[in-house]
Amino acid sequence: MTKECTLQVFIDGVWRDAAALTLMGDQLRGVKTQTFLSYEGSYALEHFYREDAAALSAMHKVDLSLINIPNWPPFLIDLLPQGYGCKELLNQLRRDENAGPGADWDLLCAGAGNPIGNIRVKEAHAWVSERTRGQGHGFTMEEVVERAGDFNEYLAQHGLFLAGSSGVQGEWPKILLTRAHDGLFYLDHALPDEQAARHYIVKFGRGENQALANILTCEAPYMQLARKLGLRVHDDLLLRDRALFIPRFDREVIDGRVRRHGQESVASVCGLSQFGEVPSHNKFLSDFMFVASDIARETIEYVKRDIANVVLGNTDNHARNTAIQRRDDGHIGLTPLFDFAPMFMHPDGIARRMRWEFDDGGAPQWASVIEQAVQTGAMDAEDLSAAVKEMIAPLGSLMDDAYALGIGEMIEVKRMTIENNLNQLRRL
């Protein structure tokens, strides 16, 4: 039996039916099921050949093609709830937590009604809307913080339906909350746009493990360190006890109107349609160069981020922890930094995932990285080297900055790593 869903795109201030996607194979195969994708005719004619916010993906420009794909299109997997949000939704669907790939389609059609970015599944939005009518309950920040350990259960006790705001990918418990003009926080999917003042992802502490608690404690200071290193940072994060409030950059409120920006993972840009697939940094840059508005600027940012990941031990650099932003003004570039934390502390021991094709056994040789990064033809090695060397001064004071932010002792073990990489940059 074939199944179809409608993909909507938020463009020019409204949600538009943009494309139809049909399952052509066995639903039980999950994301490996063959699909058929086509833009709606009127939408395609209006936004023909755009690859910015009007497109489903930078890899699927708006056109009139009928696309037969041997699996789910990679951008669709960005919309699929994962980790903690997936378990929450499976409970709502009365499905076993270990349902496996056979539940992927149901998860998409129920959980992709309000994802990060500017694409949603129309049927998922309808499914959630039917269950959230009249849910106008707001919470103070203090209420959110006090219930950080069991906030989802607390919401359920109030009869609030969570599926539209709990599908953020990742293993940490997260929820999408929006601060309204009355100062209270509401489930994002339940608050009308005209009442929205600021959008947040709220990440909660997990269990009693001290290492996990330290990771959460460090995430806000890490973003400040990233800013000092010259990286693209959206805004400061706010940690209140065990609740981390992360301002969203895929949403903006301008003159009282909400703008949604397209967001697409590195995995999607690289055409990876299976979970766990890891591209090289080289592969991403070579694909990204065809759509980036300013590939030289983005290459500089990308290499600087990798240096920051290495020196500060953010080892969890998989293909869904970095993304591009596609705006309706035509701009396509890396999003501001996110999920930047000392994952070297994780009790499970997380190894560096994405690597350079050469001279990167977990500790990259930056002279080689620069030569590899410029193979796209985006810029010459001297210009990239000069840009990277701008990090020398802030790296020199990085540990002092960490102590000033109250996390120096936690990351003291990275002092030698910082010094070793700093010496590499000095030799460029």
N, C-alpha and C positions, 0 to 999 in steps of 0.2 A: 504494500500500500504506500503510495506516495504521500508525502506531507509537505505542506507549504507554509511559509511565514512571510510577512511583509516587513521589510526593513525601512524604517523611517529615519530621516536626517533632519536635524534642527538647523535651518538655514534661513537667513533674512527674518529672524525673529519668530518663526513658526515651525512646527513639525510638519514635514511633507512625506507622503508615501514616495519612496525613492526607488525601491527595487523589490523584486520577488525572488525568494530562494526556495527551491524544491528539493526534497530528499529523493534521490533516484535509486537508492539501494536499501539494504537492511538497516533499519533504525538501530538495531542492537550493536552495530559496529561503531556507534558513537561518532566521534569526529573523523573517523576513517570512512564514513559513508559517502558515497558519490553524491554530488549535488549539481544543480543547474541554477545559474544565477543570471538575472537580466535586470537592467534598469528599466523603470517605467518609461514609456515613450515620451510623454509630455515633460517629465522631469529631465530626461536625457536631452531633449531639444532645448530646454531652457538653460541647462548648465553644461552644455556639450563640451567635452574634453577637459573639464576642470579636474584637478587633482588635489585641490585644497580642501576646505571644510565641506564643500558640496559633494565630495566623493566618499564612497564607502571606505576607500583605502587609497593611499598614494600609488599603490600597485594596480588599482582598478579604476582608471580614469572614467569619468562619466561618458558613456557612449551608447550606441544601440546594439552592441554585440550580445550574442547569446552564448554564455560561457558554460561549458561542461567541465566540471572539476572532479578529479578522482576522489576527493575528500571534501571536508568543509573548507571554505576559503579561510586563510589564516586570520584575517581581521575578525572573523566571527568568533574565534576562540578567545579574543580579548574581551568579548562580552559575556563569556560563560563564567558563572560563579565558580570559585575555586576555594580550597582550604576551608577555613572556618565558615565562611558564608555559604559554601556548598552544603555543608552538614546541616546548617540551619534551614536551608531551603528544602533539603531532602526530608527533614522532619515535617515541614509544612505540607509537603506533597505526600506524606505518609509512605515514603519509600525508605528502604533499608539504607543505612549510611554507607554500606559497601555495595551499592547497586552497580557500580562500575560503568563502563561506557554505554550500556543500554539505557541509562538515565540521562545521557547528555542532551538529547533533544528536548525532553521534558524540562530539564533545568534551564535550557535556553528560552523555551517558550513561556516559562514562568518567572525566570530570574533576570532576564535582560530587558526589563521594562524601564530601568532607570540607571544604566551603567555610567561609568566614567566616560567622558567624551560627548559626542553629539549624535550618536547613533543609538537607536533602540529597536527592539522587536515589538511591533504593534500589538501582537497578540499577548505578549508578556505584560505590556502596559495595561491592556484591558483586564487581564487576569488579576493584576495587583489592584487596579482601581476598583474593581467589584468588591474587594475585601477591605478597602480603606475608606469607604464613604463616611464622612462625618468625623474622621479622626483628626481633630484639631487640638490635641493635647500638647501643650508646650512645657518644657522643663527649664529650670534655672541651671546655670553652669554648676552650681553647688550640688544640685540633685544628680546631675550626670556624674560628677566626681565622686560623690558619696557612694554611688552604686556601681562604680567602675568594675568591680569584680563580677557583678551579675546584672549588668544594665539591661541586657536583652531579656532576661527572665523578668526583670522589673517592668519592662515595657509590656511584656505579654500579660502580666498580672493586671495591667490597665486596659487589657483588651485591644492593644495596638498590634497591627499586623506588620511584621518586620521585613518581609521578603523584598520589598521594594527598596530597602535602604541597607541591606546587610550583605549584598553580593560582591563587595570589593575583594579582589583577588589577594591571596596571601594567607599565611598560617596564623597570623595574629588576629584576635577578635577585633573587628572594625565595624563601624557603622557610619552612615552618611547622615549628618545632622546639619540643619541650616538655621542660622540665627535670623529671626524675623525682626521687623521694625519695633516690635514690643520688647525686644531684648531676650526673649525666650528661645530655646532650641527645640526644633521640631524635626521629626523624621523627614528627610529630604523629599521623598516621593509624595508625602501628604501635604506639603506646603505649596500653595499656589505661587507662581513666579512673582506676581506683583507684591507679595508680602515678604519676599526674600531680601535680606540685607547682606549676608555673608555665608558662604558655603564652606563646610568643614568635612574632613575625614577625621573621625575620632578613633584612635587606637588604644586598646585597653591592655593592661598588664596580664600576663599569663601565669597562673598558678603561684607557687611559692619559691620557685627556683631563683636564687640570688643572681646568677649569671644573666638570666632573661630580664630580671628587674634592672640590672645594670645597663643592659642594651637599651631598654626603654628610657632610662634616666639620661643616657648619653645622646639620644637622637636629636634633641633640641640644641644642645651645645655643639654637636657635630655640624649642624646646619650653619651655625655661626662661624665655626672654623672654616667651613666651605666658602662662606662669603669672604672671609679674610684671605683665602687662597685665590680669590678672583673668579670663582665659579658662578654660574647662573643660578641664583637663588631667588625664589619667589617672595617669601616672607618668613618671619620668625615663627617657630613652632612654640606652643605653650604647653608645658607639662604641669598638670595639677594632680598631685598624688600619683595615682595609677592610670590617669587618663591623659593622653597626648592629643591636643587639638592641632590639627594640621590644616591650614588654610588651603583651599583647592585653587588650582590655577587653570582648570578646564572650565571654570565658571567665572564670569565677571558680571557685576551689577553696575551698569552705566546708565545714568539718567533714569533710574528706576526700572530699567529693563534688563533681564537676564540674557547674557550672551553665552552660548555654549561653543567651546572650541573642540575641533576634532583631535582625538588622541589615539595613537597607534603604536604598539610595542615594536621593539627591535625585531622580535620573532616574526611579526606580521610583515614588516618591511623586507625581511630576508626570505619571505615566502615559506616559513616553517609552519607546517600544519599539525604537527604532533607535539604533545607535551614532552618536555625534557630535552628536546633538540637544542643544541647550542651552536650558534654560528661563531666564527672567528670575528675579531674586531675588523680584520681586513675585509671580510665578506660584507659586514654591515656598511662600512664606508664606501665600498665599491657599488653597493646598491643605492645607498642614500644619495650619492652624488648626482643621480639623475633627477631627483625631485627637490633637493634642498635649495632654498632661495639664495643662500650664500654658503657654498660648501667649504670655502676657506675658513670662514668664521666658525662654522660648526665643527670642522676638523680640529681646530685649536681647542674649542670647548671640550670635545670628546677626549682628546689626549690628556688634557689637564684633569679631567674627571678620573681618568684611569690612574694617573699619578696619585691623586687624592685617595682613591680606593686602596691603592697599594700601601701608601705610607700610614694610613689610618685604619687599615685592617677591615675594610668593607668587602669581605670575600664573597658575599652573596650577590655577585654581579651577573645574574642569569639574564636571559633574553627578554624577560618581561619586567625587569627592574629598571629599564631605560626605555624611553618612548620619544616619539616625535609629536609635535603639535602642528595641526593644520588649521589655519584661521581663514575666516571668510574674506579677508582682504588679499588673499593669495599667498600669504607668508607660510612657509614650511621650514621648520627648524626643530632642534632638540627642545623638549619641554624643559622647564626649570628642573633642577635636581630633586629627586625624591628617593625614599628608602635608603638613605645614606646613614649608616649606623655601624658601630664596631662589632660586626658579625663574627669576628675572630673569637669573641667571647662565648659564642653559642655552645652549649654543652654537647651538641651533636657533632661538632667539628665540621664546619662548612668550608670546603675547598673553593678556591678561585675558579669560577666557571668559564666565562668568556675570556679568551686569551688571544694574543697575537700569534700569527702563524710561525714566526721565527723568534728565537731568543727570548722565550717567555715560558719558563718552567715554573711559573708562579711568582717569580721575581724578574720582571721585564728589564731588558737592557734598553734604556731610553734612546740612545743614539740609533739603535736598530729600529725601534718603534717609529721614530721620526722618519726614517727612510721608507718604512713600510707604509706609513700613513699618507705620504705624498705620492704614492704610486697611482692614486686616482687622478693625478694631474691637477688637483685643486689648488696647489701652491707649491713653492719650492721649499727645500729642506731648510735653507737658511732662515726664511721667514717663520716657519713653524718652530725652529729651534729658538729663535729670538723671543717668540711669544711664550714658549714653555719656560724659558729662563726668567720670565717675570715672576715665577713662583718661588725663586730662590730666597728673596727677602722674607716673604711671609712664612715659608717653610723653616727658615732660621729661627723664627720666634714662635713656632707652632706649639711647642711644649709649654712655654711660658703662657701662651694664650689659653691652653687647655687648663693649666692650673688656675688661671684667673677666672675661668668659667666653672671651676669646681670639679673637674673630671680628670685632672692631671694624674692623680694616683692610680685611677682605673686604667689609664692607657700608658703608664710609665714604661711598660714592656715594649712599646712601639718606638721608644727613643732611638735605639740603634737603627731600626728600619728607616726612620726619618733621616737620620744622619747619612746612612749609606746612599739613599736615593738623592739626597741633597748634593752629595759629592759627585754623583753621576751628572746631575744637571750643571754643576759648576764646570765640568769637563767638556760640555757640549761646544 
